């Protein structure tokens, strides 16, 4: 994965952060990534043809409460849109859940990782580390470590081995459905349905539709028409917690 591609991911992430005035100052060495123990460390992995790991270190976390609606706001939820923009710049694939910490070890083992400094124009806001290519590993749950400290937690699974297992089932077909809404009715009302009857659903006009894979919600989208056929344009992919019914 080229340096230009990694830099583009950093630019896309910064442009989507809920903090005005931020910009990417440039690429820096791993030794420049330092900060207090209470800095926010959030990571995710892109699984696909060009796998990658991303980790964001934010020195000032006040924006999380402001953007998330209160002190109980989660950094992983607030930062999800920015990580999705960065992942889209890296290529096709599915972004994993965001986790607190650095389970892929980009901070403690920075070999092959490009770090980009983010600034508000007067002081560092933080850094984004991106490691792309076959050497990247999948993110797993872990508690947030201090910046630069050894990362505790289960060993990450190598992407090559993970991809090998995926290839065994990649030709298995699964049912992808799009759901525009639901409603509940009695058996009496269902039996009385006739041509011309209108059934109201639990979703307002213009709201995103659910995209389900084998009955599990994996994304949100909007209905479009392509060559006189209905289609769905994906507007957001969902993590595991959001995808639960």
N, C-alpha and C positions, 0 to 999 in steps of 0.2 A: 504494500500500500504506500503510495507516494507521500512525501512530506506535504505537497500541495493539497492532497485530499485530506490529510489530518488537520492541516491549518484551516481548510474550509469547514470542517466539522466544528472546530473551535469557534469560528466566526458565526456559524449558525446557532450554536448554543448561546453565545453571548448576546446575540440579537434577540433571543427569546427569553432571556432571564428577566424577571419582574423587577429589575432595578434600572432606572434610567441613567444614561451617560456612560455606560460601560463600553470598553473596547478591548480588543486583543492587542497587547503591547508587542508581543513577539514570542518566538520560541526561546526557552531558557534551558539550562542544564538541570538535572535532577537535584543537584545540591542547592539550587535556589529555592526549592519548595520547602519552606519552613513556616512555622506558625505556632500559635498557642495550642495547648492540649484540648481546648474546647472548640476548636475550629470544626466546622461541619465537613464531614467526609462522606460523600455519596457516590456509589458506583453502580454500573450496569454493564451488561454484555450484549453485543449484537450477534445473533446466531443466524448464519446464512452463508451465501457463497464467499463472502469476504468477512469472516468473523473479526470482532474487535472487542476490546475492553475499554471502558471509559471511567475515569474517576475525577470528581470535582472536589477541590478543597476550597471552601469559602471561609474567609477570615471573619467576616461580619455577617451574622445570621439574623439580624433584625428584620430583614426583608421577608423571612419565612412567615412570621406572625402577621406582618402587614398584608402580604399577598394571600395568606391562607385564612384570614378572618379572625385571628386570635392567637393567644399564646399556646394553645393546644395543637396548632397546625403542624403537619408533618412535612419535613423537608423533602422526603421522597415523593410526596404528592405534588407539592408546589413546583418541584424541579422536573417533574415528568415531561411536560411539553417541551422544555428546553433540550432534554436528553433525546427526545424523539426527533427534533430538528437536527441535532448533531448526528444521530444514527442515520437519518435519511441522506445526509451528505456523504456518508461513508459507502452507501450502496444498499442493495436490496437485502432484506432480512427481517427478523423479528427481534424487537428489543425486549430483554428480560425485565423482570421486576427490578425496580431500584431498591438498593439496600444501603443501610447505614454502615459505613466502614469501607474497607478496601480488601475484600477477600481474595481478589486476584493478585494481590501483592505488587501492584504497580509502584507504590511508594517505597516499599521495603526492598524490592528487587526491580529497579527501573530499567534494566537492560531491554532495549528495543522499544522503549516508550518515549514518545515525544511530549514534552511539557510546554504549555503555552501560558504565559502570565496574563492575567486579566486585571485591568486597572480602571479606576473611576476618573483618571486624569491627574490625581494628586497622590494617591497611595494605592498599593496593591489591594485588589478585592479578593484575589485567590488565584488558583491555577487549575488548568484542565490537563489531565494526562490521558493520552490515547495510545493504545498499543494495538496495531492491526496485523493481520496475516495469520499464518497457521500456528504461530506461537502463542496466540491469545487463549485465555481460559475463560470458562463460564463463571459468572458471579454466583456466590451462594450466600446464605444469610450469615451475618457475623456482627458483633458489636463494634462500634466505631473506635478505632485505635487512635492514639496520638499521632500527629503528622510526623512521618519519618520513623516511627517505632515499628518493631517487628509485628507482623500481623498474626493474631491468634485465630484459631478456628480450624475447621476441616480442610484438608487439602483440596485445591481446585482440580477438577477433572480436565485433563488435556483435551483441547478442542479436536485434535486429530482422532483420538479414541472415540469422542462423542459423535463426531461426524461419521465414523465407521459404523457405529450402531444405528445411526439414523438412516444410512444407506440401505440397511436391511429391510426397512419398512417404507421407504420413500415412494414405492409404487402402489401402496395400499390406498384404495379409494375411500374417502370419507364424505359424508353428506354435509354440504354447506347450504344453509338456509338463511333467508332474510325475513325477519319478523317486524311488521310495522306496528303491532300492538296486540293487546289481549282484552278479553272481557269475560265475565262470569254470568251465567244465566241458568235458570232452572230447566229441568227436563221439559216442563210444560211450554216454556218460551221457545226452547229449541225445536220442539215438535211443531210449533205454530209458524216456523219460518217458511216463507213462500217467496217466489220470484218477485223482486221489487222491494222486499223488506230491507230496512237499513239497520245495521248493527253498529252501535257506537263502541269505539275502542278506547282504551285507557291512555291514549297518547294524542297530544295536540298536533295540529297541522304544522309542518315545518320542523318538528322534532326529529333528531337522528333515529334511524332504524337500527335494530340489533342484528348483528351478523353472528350466526351460530355455527359451530363446527361440531357435528355429532351431538347436537343439542346443548352445547356449552357456548356461552357468549364469549367471543374473542375480540370483537371490534364493534365500532359504531360507524355508520355511514349515511349517505344520502342516496335516494333513488334517482337514477338518471335514465335517459333513453339513448341507446347506441344502435344505429341502423334499425330503428323501429322495434328493437327488443329492449325490455327492461334490464337494467344493470344497477350495480351499487358501487358508488365511489367511497372508498374507505377514508374516513376523516380522522379516526383515532383507533389505535390498537390498545387493548386492555391487558392489565397484568392479572395475575391469578386471583387476587382478592376481588378485584372489580368484576371479573368474569363470572363470579358465582351468581346463581339465579337469585 
